[in-house]
Amino acid sequence: MQKSSVLAVAIAIFSAALFTPQLPVSAKDDKPPFREYLNKRTSPAENFFKYATGNWPVKVGRHPSFEGADSLTQLGVLNAQKLDKTLTHIRNNGTDPTSQLIQTFMQSVENTEALKAAGLTPLKNKLAEIDGAENFTALMIASADPAFGLYGPLVHAVQPSRTDPNKHSVYIATYGFSLPQQVFFSNSGQAKSIRIAHEALLAFLLEQTGEPQARALARHVMTLEENLAHLLATDTEGSGRSLVFTTVEALAAENPALPWTEFFKAARLPIAGPITVVGQKRLVGLSQLAEDTALLVWKAYYKTQLLIANKAYLPPRIEQAAIVAAKTYEGGGTFQPTPAQKTKIEANQWFSEYIGHRFAADHVSATTRTKITEMTTAIKAAFKERIQSSSVFTAETRAFALKKLDAMRAEIAEPSWPLDYSGLAFEPTDLFGNIMKLRLRDRALDAETLKNGAGGYVRWNSPAYTTNALYSPNQNAILLPAGFMQTPLYYPGADDAYNYGSFGTIIGHEIAHAFDNRGRQFGADGAQVNWWQPEDIKKFNTLSEILVNQYEAYARRTGTTTNARRTLGENIADIIGIQIAYDAYMANRTDGAEVLVNGFTEQQRFYLGLAQKRRARTRSEDENAILALDTHSHGAIRLNGALRNIDSWFEAFKVGKDDFLYLTPEKRVSFW
């Protein structure tokens, strides 16, 4: 399967954890230590975030690799330590066929002498194909071969179709520059340093291929990358605007400058349709850029992209040069893995499905799976009742919402998609050959899925150890990975009130994404369809605008940073998720739950559980500027902003009209 950005983040967190001290945790992690984190000098009605989590930064200490750390960062590092144990067991003690396959693969990663001896021989034919290309279209066809991992400047992936959920579609988007953000072409001192380092890397890579004009061509490739970056940055339509073509011929008619039939053949994808282009305007811009840029520059660009895509599988000098450049990109924080550490990183990337399965088996008990499955069922039932009794939207819209909710699937801990590594055989002295086999295996899975669909399974694009729950609108499914079913988000020894507040609101949040400003555009079967009555769309947009203004006003009052329009979908999901998780808890509470525990009522424990997953350090102004680009609110704004719309929170903590967080009932936003 194509490795998603979520997987890239998971691997990055795992990699960083290999080089950093362990985060301190309580001696017994089955019960939440939330009392230690309370700041009782702060009133919950004035700043619930500070009241509930204010002492956490002091108790947990400062983790050196994560400035501005939050509870999810802590979870990521703790999970990485668990994942490392799982990988170590597979390497040293695994006896099943897949473990043995991984062991041979890991031997090939560690065999640096074989990498040195091979040099660039594995790329010899592909480099010759690039050199011999007579035009840009020939280069584009050469880049499509999945065995070499070279997908720029066109990224293509197989995902569920937006128009027919029983089928999968090829998604195409324009990308393909090595520097990750257009901002690096600004005039700041840091941006200039990054450009210098990147140009030096490009020149070095071209020298390795025997290019006699390496330095001059590196400068031209930098200009090409800048043009590609500006192409993305100046597209006012945004990457979200998609066009769906039913056939290759229809795609070619709209984009005649690019060789689509030959491209898909080289990509080993059996295309009959549909084909989804994400960002049609960008694709048109790429065609123009292909015409305006000299062929020699495009060849140099593809050569450098080829080496960058395969740097970990070539002689160590290639990867070392990329690491040196990356240190400039990332402010010196990039590490260079030892052979043993690199072995685990690569195994984790290429066998994420199997390793995720083993992670789930090692770190999620049967009792926890059962409990979270029961919580999911209860929260869906609570949402159903809320929709049925709601008077916000019309009966027609509510009827379709109920249909969608009823059809929604939940995947708990790990994918139900069956694992199959049969047919793979590795050589301990041929890492690049092993990588090619894995890439072609992934593409064969893509091709099979295009032909026959997903077979009724929900397709995950992230492994089971991911520290992020997801809602897949095309599949109308929530994914609750094993990596999220861990402390400090879920405590097996905590009472239900706490866990419904902490983890139940996560379940509710993901369910709610099916009905937020993006999810509401998809139907019960995952097809993109407008099922809302016109007057309900207007009402939804009015409520959304009220919420945007409310969050921005709160940010101004507290002197913090937010972009409430960007975070709208997450804010909506937060509010609905809290409401339905609370409803579910109250409907399923057990006898005796009403007693005080550590001085707190069950309602208070619910909201204290919610607060613990929002723990975060105070952000600097620079960090706030970065977070303003996030789709999530953060810290106090995320927690306090949502709670100001929740009636039961006001009741639980006796928040009155003279308190800072008070919001009059008529100003509280409720979508259902």
Buried (B, 14 or more C-beta within 10 A) or exposed (E): BBBBEBBEBBBEBBBBBBBBEEBEBEEEBEBBBBEEBBBEEBBBBBBBBBBBBBBBBEEBEEBEBBBBBBBBBBBBBBBBBBBBEBBEEBBEEBEEEBBEBBBBBBBBBBBEEBBEEBBBEBBEEBBEBBEEBEEBBBBBBBBBBBBBBBBBBBBBBBBBBBBBBEBBBBBBBBBBBBBEBBEBBEEEEEBEBBBEBBBBBBBBBBEBBEBEEBBEBBEBBBEBBBBBBBBBEEBEEEBEBBBBBEBBEBBBEEBEBBBBEBBBBBBBBEBEBBBBBBBBBBBBBBBEBBEEBEBEBBBBBBBBBBBBBBBBBBBBBBBEBBBBBBBBBEEEEBBBBEEEBBBBBBBBBBBBBBBBBBBBBBBBEEEBBEBBBEBBBBBBBBBBBBBEEBEBBBEEBBEBBBBBBEBBBBBBBBBEBEEEBEEBEBBBBBBBBBBBBBBBBBBEBBBBBBEEBBEEBBBBBBBBBBBBBBBBBBBBBBBBBBBBBBBBBBBBEBBBBBBBBBBBBBBBBBBBBBBBBBBBBBBBBBBBBEBBBEEBBEBBEEBBBBBBEBBBEBBEEBEBBBBBBBBBBBBBBBBBBBBBBBBBBBEBBEEEBEEEBEEBBBBBBBBBBBBBBBBBBEBEEEBBEEBBEEEBBBBBBBBBBBBBBBEBBBEBBEBEEEBBBBBEEEEBBBBB
